[in-house]
Amino acid sequence: MRYECTSETLYINYRTGETLEYRHSNLKLLTARANNGNSDAKKYMALIEPDNKKWKPKPCHPHHAANTAAQT
């Protein structure tokens, strides 16, 4: 999907916005993108809400790959 501006631009607008309304509208757009699975938006949401596990990348489980390889 093509957007008018990048997730990075929304994040910058959120951080530097002059008014609360402007900041909130950028945060709303960024949150919607992150909820729709946009990985860039999720990275920026993790910066805004570092305690929210929803935005953290899922850890890789190398032992699953090793088990699968051992079975074949």
N, C-alpha and C positions, 0 to 999 in steps of 0.2 A: 504494500500500500504506500502511496506517495503522499507526503505531508507538505504543508506550506512551509514549515520550518522544522529544523532538526530538533531532536530531544536535547541536544547540547544547548541550542538557542533558548529553548523553553527553560532549561535549568538556569542559564545566565540571566534571563529575564526575571525568573523567580527570585534569584539572589540580589539583583540590582534594581528591582521594581520600585518605582517612586511611591505608589499607593498600595494599600492592602488589597484593594479590589483587583488591581493589575497582577499583583503577586499571586493572589488566590486563583485567578483565571488561568495563569500559567501552570500552577500546581495541579489544578483540576485536569488540564489537558495532559500533563506529564503522567499523572496517576492513571488516567484512562488508557494511555498507551501502554504503561507497564502492566496494567491488568489484562490487556489484550495480548500480552506475551512479547512485547518489544524489548529485546535484551538491552539495548542502549538506555531506554527509559528506566528499566529496572536498576541499572548501574547508578543513574542519577538519583533515583528514589532512595537507594541505599545510602547515598551521601546525605540526603535530606533527613531520612529517618533511619539512622544507623542501628537502632534497637529493634526495628521491625524485621523479624525473620523472613517475612514474606518476600523481601527484596534481595535476600542473600542468595548467591549462586549455590546450586545444589553441589555437594561435594562428590567427587569422583570416587567410585569404589573399585580400586584395582583388583581386589580379591575376587570380585565377580568375574572379571575378565580372565583371571588366572584359572578359576574353576571351570569356566566354559571351555577354555583352551585345553585343559587337562582331560575333559570328557570326550573331546573329538579325536 
